[in-house]
Amino acid sequence: MQKAYNEIVTEYVGLPDKLKKDGVQRVPLGFADTDIGNTDLKDSKSVCTYAKKLVGKLKKAEDNNKKRLNAARELICTKAGALLKSKVISNLFTCLRKSKKDADAGTDDTAKDDAKKDITTFDNNGYKRIGRLMKLMGKKCLIKDTAKSKKARVVSLFRKTLKTKIKRKTGNTALSDDEKTKIAGDIRAAVLKKYSQATKIETTFSSTDRRQLRPRRALSGEVEVQTTYDLDTPGQVADQVDVSSSLNGFDVVSQGSSFQPTDGTVENTDAVTEISDQLPTGETTTGATTPPTGETNPKATTEKADVSAGVKEVVFGAAAAICATALLV
């Protein structure tokens, strides 16, 4: 994981120099480019000349900016997304948790300290870097749950599973449906207390006993409670959801958690509509025609004036929009 992450970071840091060598540079827009003060607004040709020069620069700036964005998104969305979906991150979390669990179950104090230090080191260093990468991914990319679904905001990247084994402190009464509902609610509250952004929280129950009295009512004994929920980020390896303080009347026999990346793929954002640099020239065309009889067309003068005025209105409207856009750049 470290190697894959470092490759992404190295390429991302080197993007400006690489793009510069490929001729992708920023296009400066000075005051002279956006100043319409020297343009004769009553002359459609003058307006078109101004618009053509400005739009040409905007088009070049758009093309270069698109190349920069595509290069950055190729790394952040495509390459980092593939790293996320490859389960490298989730496997590392699982490995660190398992190492600590195995060490705690033994009597080797050195192994316990080493496992704890490994988790602390990762949480304070590696996890923070992964977290920043995923936050950047959330801002720059989109996600598709299935091939046919629409692209959506990058959320719920991970599906976490919390397994809790509980046993009633006294008595041999099996869990009733009302008790299961309450326990599920208590665990839900504990999950949200630890991860306020958790969604799709679901809890199921299963008894360690094989026999059952009747449907929906299990025999007494240890009960496994499995709670799954979605998270935008996996949380630190050392994080624990505290359910013991919420489950009155029950002892927590054991507890463990794991997670996997959710289904779907991280995608680039949709392309923005390109700027069209095909502008009118401002040249007026003659609308007059000569009737076959040789008589002058009484509508010719009026039609010519209307066409000329129409061109000015269209061109000026486009130039006004261009000016407004330029002022916002």
C-alpha positions as CSV (number, residue, x, y, z in Angstrom):
1,M,0.0,0.0,0.0
2,Q,2.8,2.4,0.8
3,K,4.4,1.9,-2.6
4,A,1.1,2.4,-4.4
5,Y,0.3,5.5,-2.4
6,N,3.8,7.0,-2.8
7,E,3.5,6.5,-6.6
8,I,0.3,8.5,-6.7
9,V,1.8,11.3,-4.6
10,T,5.0,11.5,-6.6
11,E,3.1,11.7,-9.9
12,Y,0.7,14.3,-8.5
13,V,3.5,16.5,-7.2
14,G,5.3,16.2,-10.6
15,L,2.2,17.1,-12.6
16,P,3.0,20.9,-13.0
17,D,6.4,20.3,-14.5
18,K,5.2,17.5,-16.7
19,L,2.4,19.6,-18.1
20,K,4.7,22.5,-18.6
21,K,7.0,20.4,-20.7
22,D,4.0,19.2,-22.7
23,G,3.2,22.9,-23.5
24,V,0.2,23.1,-21.2
25,Q,0.5,26.5,-19.5
26,R,-1.8,29.1,-18.0
27,V,-3.2,31.6,-20.5
28,P,-3.0,35.1,-19.1
29,L,-6.0,37.4,-19.6
30,G,-5.0,41.1,-19.2
31,F,-7.2,44.1,-19.0
32,A,-6.6,44.8,-22.7
33,D,-8.2,41.4,-23.5
34,T,-11.4,42.1,-21.6
35,D,-11.7,45.9,-22.1
36,I,-14.5,46.6,-24.4
37,G,-14.1,50.4,-24.1
38,N,-12.3,50.7,-27.5
39,T,-14.9,48.7,-29.3
40,D,-17.5,50.5,-31.4
41,L,-20.7,48.9,-30.1
42,K,-22.7,50.3,-33.1
43,D,-20.4,48.5,-35.5
44,S,-21.1,44.7,-35.6
45,K,-17.8,44.0,-37.3
46,S,-15.9,45.8,-34.5
47,V,-17.9,43.9,-31.8
48,C,-17.1,40.6,-33.6
49,T,-13.4,41.4,-33.8
50,Y,-13.3,42.0,-30.1
51,A,-15.3,38.9,-29.3
52,K,-13.2,36.7,-31.6
53,K,-10.0,37.8,-30.0
54,L,-11.3,37.3,-26.4
55,V,-13.1,33.9,-27.2
56,G,-9.9,32.7,-28.8
57,K,-8.0,33.2,-25.6
58,L,-10.7,31.8,-23.5
59,K,-10.8,28.7,-25.7
60,K,-7.1,28.2,-25.4
61,A,-7.3,28.6,-21.6
62,E,-10.2,26.1,-21.5
63,D,-8.3,23.5,-23.5
64,N,-5.2,23.8,-21.3
65,N,-7.3,23.8,-18.1
66,K,-9.1,20.6,-19.3
67,K,-5.7,18.9,-19.9
68,R,-4.6,19.8,-16.4
69,L,-7.9,18.6,-14.9
70,N,-7.9,15.3,-16.8
71,A,-4.3,14.6,-15.7
72,A,-5.1,15.3,-12.1
73,R,-8.3,13.3,-12.1
74,E,-6.6,10.4,-13.8
75,L,-4.5,10.1,-10.6
76,I,-7.0,11.1,-8.0
77,C,-10.1,9.3,-9.4
78,T,-8.8,6.5,-11.6
79,K,-5.6,5.4,-10.0
80,A,-6.4,6.2,-6.4
81,G,-9.9,4.7,-6.9
82,A,-8.4,1.5,-8.1
83,L,-6.1,1.5,-5.0
84,L,-9.2,1.9,-2.8
85,K,-11.2,-0.9,-4.5
86,S,-8.3,-3.3,-4.5
87,K,-8.8,-3.9,-0.8
88,V,-5.2,-3.0,0.0
89,I,-6.4,-0.5,2.7
90,S,-9.0,-2.7,4.3
91,N,-6.6,-5.7,4.3
92,L,-4.0,-3.6,6.1
93,F,-6.5,-2.5,8.8
94,T,-7.6,-6.1,9.3
95,C,-4.1,-7.3,9.6
96,L,-3.2,-4.7,12.2
97,R,-6.3,-5.5,14.2
98,K,-5.7,-9.2,14.1
99,S,-2.1,-8.8,15.2
100,K,-3.2,-6.9,18.3
101,K,-6.0,-9.3,19.1
102,D,-3.6,-12.3,18.8
103,A,-1.0,-10.5,20.9
104,D,-3.5,-9.5,23.6
105,A,-4.7,-13.2,23.8
106,G,-1.1,-14.3,24.6
107,T,1.3,-13.7,27.4
108,D,4.2,-12.0,25.5
109,D,4.3,-8.4,26.7
110,T,6.8,-7.5,24.0
111,A,4.4,-8.7,21.3
112,K,1.6,-6.7,22.9
113,D,3.6,-3.5,22.9
114,D,4.8,-4.0,19.3
115,A,1.3,-4.6,18.1
116,K,0.1,-1.5,19.9
117,K,3.0,0.6,18.6
118,D,2.3,-0.5,15.0
119,I,-1.3,0.6,15.2
120,T,-0.4,3.9,16.8
121,T,2.3,4.6,14.2
122,F,-0.1,3.9,11.4
123,D,-3.0,5.9,12.8
124,N,-0.7,8.9,13.4
125,N,1.0,8.8,10.0
126,G,-0.3,6.5,7.3
127,Y,-4.0,6.9,8.1
128,K,-3.8,10.7,8.0
129,R,-2.3,10.6,4.5
130,I,-4.9,8.1,3.3
131,G,-7.6,10.3,4.8
132,R,-6.4,13.4,2.9
133,L,-6.4,11.4,-0.3
134,M,-9.9,10.2,0.2
135,K,-11.1,13.7,1.1
136,L,-9.6,15.0,-2.2
137,M,-11.3,12.1,-4.0
138,G,-14.6,13.2,-2.5
139,K,-14.2,16.7,-3.8
140,K,-12.8,15.9,-7.3
141,C,-14.5,12.7,-8.3
142,L,-17.9,10.9,-8.6
143,I,-18.9,7.3,-7.9
144,K,-21.2,4.8,-9.6
145,D,-22.7,2.0,-7.6
146,T,-23.4,-0.1,-10.7
147,A,-22.6,0.2,-14.4
148,K,-26.2,1.4,-15.1
149,S,-26.5,3.8,-12.2
150,K,-25.9,7.5,-12.5
151,K,-22.8,9.2,-11.1
152,A,-23.2,10.6,-7.6
153,R,-21.2,12.3,-4.9
154,V,-18.4,10.2,-3.4
155,V,-19.8,8.9,-0.1
156,S,-20.1,5.6,1.8
157,L,-16.8,4.2,0.4
158,F,-16.6,1.6,3.1
159,R,-18.9,-1.0,4.6
160,K,-17.9,-1.8,8.2
161,T,-19.0,-4.9,10.2
162,L,-19.1,-4.9,14.0
163,K,-19.5,-8.3,15.6
164,T,-20.5,-8.3,19.3
165,K,-21.1,-11.5,21.3
166,I,-23.3,-10.9,24.4
167,K,-24.7,-12.9,27.2
168,R,-27.4,-12.2,29.7
169,K,-26.0,-11.5,33.2
170,T,-28.7,-13.4,35.0
171,G,-31.5,-15.8,34.1
172,N,-32.0,-18.1,31.2
173,T,-34.7,-16.3,29.3
174,A,-34.2,-16.0,25.6
175,L,-34.2,-12.7,23.9
176,S,-37.6,-11.4,23.0
177,D,-38.3,-9.4,19.9
178,D,-38.6,-6.2,22.0
179,E,-35.2,-6.8,23.6
180,K,-33.7,-7.3,20.2
181,T,-35.2,-4.0,19.0
182,K,-33.8,-2.2,22.1
183,I,-30.3,-3.8,21.7
184,A,-30.2,-2.9,18.0
185,G,-31.2,0.7,18.9
186,D,-28.6,0.9,21.7
187,I,-25.8,-0.3,19.3
188,R,-27.0,2.1,16.6
189,A,-26.7,5.0,19.1
190,A,-23.2,3.7,20.1
191,V,-22.1,3.6,16.4
192,L,-23.4,7.1,15.7
193,K,-21.7,8.4,18.8
194,K,-18.4,7.2,17.5
195,Y,-19.1,7.8,13.7
196,S,-21.6,10.6,13.3
197,Q,-21.5,10.2,9.5
198,A,-22.4,6.4,9.6
199,T,-25.3,5.5,7.3
200,K,-27.3,2.3,6.5
201,I,-26.9,0.9,10.0
202,E,-28.4,-2.6,10.1
203,T,-28.3,-5.2,13.0
204,T,-29.0,-8.9,12.9
205,F,-29.0,-11.6,15.7
206,S,-27.9,-15.2,15.7
207,S,-27.6,-17.6,18.7
208,T,-24.7,-19.9,19.3
209,D,-27.1,-22.7,20.1
210,R,-28.3,-24.9,17.3
211,R,-31.7,-25.7,18.7
212,Q,-34.6,-23.3,18.5
213,L,-38.0,-23.4,20.4
214,R,-40.0,-21.6,17.8
215,P,-39.5,-19.0,15.0
216,R,-38.2,-15.6,16.2
217,R,-37.3,-16.8,19.7
218,A,-33.9,-18.4,20.3
219,L,-32.7,-20.3,23.3
220,S,-30.7,-18.6,26.0
221,G,-26.9,-18.4,26.0
222,E,-24.4,-16.4,24.0
223,V,-25.9,-14.3,21.2
224,E,-23.9,-12.9,18.3
225,V,-25.0,-9.4,17.2
226,Q,-23.8,-8.2,13.9
227,T,-24.1,-4.6,12.9
228,T,-23.1,-3.2,9.5
229,Y,-22.9,0.4,8.5
230,D,-21.4,2.6,5.8
231,L,-18.6,5.1,6.3
232,D,-17.0,7.7,4.1
233,T,-13.6,6.9,5.7
234,P,-12.7,3.7,7.5
235,G,-11.8,5.3,10.8
236,Q,-8.5,4.7,12.7
237,V,-7.4,1.2,13.4
238,A,-7.5,1.8,17.2
239,D,-11.1,3.1,17.1
240,Q,-13.7,1.1,19.1
241,V,-17.4,1.4,19.3
242,D,-18.3,1.3,23.0
243,V,-21.4,-0.9,23.3
244,S,-20.8,-2.3,26.8
245,S,-22.0,0.8,28.6
246,S,-25.3,0.8,26.6
247,L,-26.3,-2.9,27.0
248,N,-27.7,-3.0,30.5
249,G,-28.3,-6.5,31.8
250,F,-25.8,-8.1,29.3
251,D,-22.1,-8.8,29.4
252,V,-20.0,-8.3,26.3
253,V,-18.2,-11.6,25.8
254,S,-16.2,-10.4,22.8
255,Q,-16.1,-7.7,20.1
256,G,-14.4,-7.3,16.8
257,S,-14.8,-5.2,13.6
258,S,-13.7,-5.3,10.0
259,F,-14.5,-3.4,6.8
260,Q,-14.4,-3.7,3.1
261,P,-14.8,-1.2,0.3
262,T,-18.4,-0.9,-1.0
263,D,-19.4,-1.9,-4.5
264,G,-19.1,0.6,-7.3
265,T,-16.3,2.5,-9.1
266,V,-14.8,5.9,-8.6
267,E,-15.3,7.9,-11.8
268,N,-14.1,11.2,-13.3
269,T,-16.6,14.1,-13.3
270,D,-18.6,14.8,-16.5
271,A,-16.9,17.1,-19.0
272,V,-18.0,20.7,-19.0
273,T,-19.6,22.0,-22.2
274,E,-16.9,23.4,-24.4
275,I,-16.6,27.0,-25.4
276,S,-17.6,27.5,-29.1
277,D,-15.1,29.7,-30.9
278,Q,-17.3,29.8,-34.1
279,L,-18.4,33.4,-34.1
280,P,-20.2,35.5,-36.8
281,T,-18.0,37.9,-38.8
282,G,-20.3,40.9,-38.5
283,E,-20.5,41.2,-42.2
284,T,-24.0,42.2,-43.5
285,T,-25.5,40.5,-46.5
286,T,-27.6,42.1,-49.2
287,G,-31.2,41.1,-48.8
288,A,-32.4,43.0,-51.9
289,T,-33.5,41.2,-55.0
290,T,-34.6,42.5,-58.4
291,P,-38.0,41.4,-59.5
292,P,-38.2,39.7,-63.0
293,T,-40.1,42.7,-64.4
294,G,-37.2,45.0,-63.7
295,E,-39.1,46.9,-61.0
296,T,-37.4,47.7,-57.7
297,N,-38.3,45.6,-54.8
298,P,-40.1,47.9,-52.3
299,K,-39.2,45.5,-49.4
300,A,-35.4,45.4,-50.2
301,T,-34.4,48.4,-48.2
302,T,-36.4,47.4,-45.2
303,E,-35.2,43.8,-45.2
304,K,-31.5,44.9,-45.5
305,A,-31.9,47.2,-42.5
306,D,-33.6,44.5,-40.5
307,V,-30.9,41.9,-41.3
308,S,-28.2,44.4,-40.3
309,A,-29.9,45.3,-37.1
310,G,-30.5,41.7,-36.3
311,V,-26.8,40.8,-36.7
312,K,-25.8,43.6,-34.3
313,E,-28.3,42.5,-31.7
314,V,-27.1,38.9,-31.8
315,V,-23.4,39.7,-31.8
316,F,-23.8,42.3,-29.1
317,G,-25.7,39.8,-27.0
318,A,-23.0,37.2,-27.3
319,A,-20.3,39.8,-26.6
320,A,-22.1,41.0,-23.5
321,A,-22.2,37.4,-22.2
322,I,-18.5,36.9,-23.0
323,C,-17.7,40.1,-21.1
324,A,-19.6,39.0,-18.1
325,T,-17.9,35.7,-18.2
326,A,-14.5,37.3,-18.5
327,L,-15.1,39.5,-15.5
328,L,-15.7,36.4,-13.4
329,V,-12.6,34.6,-14.5
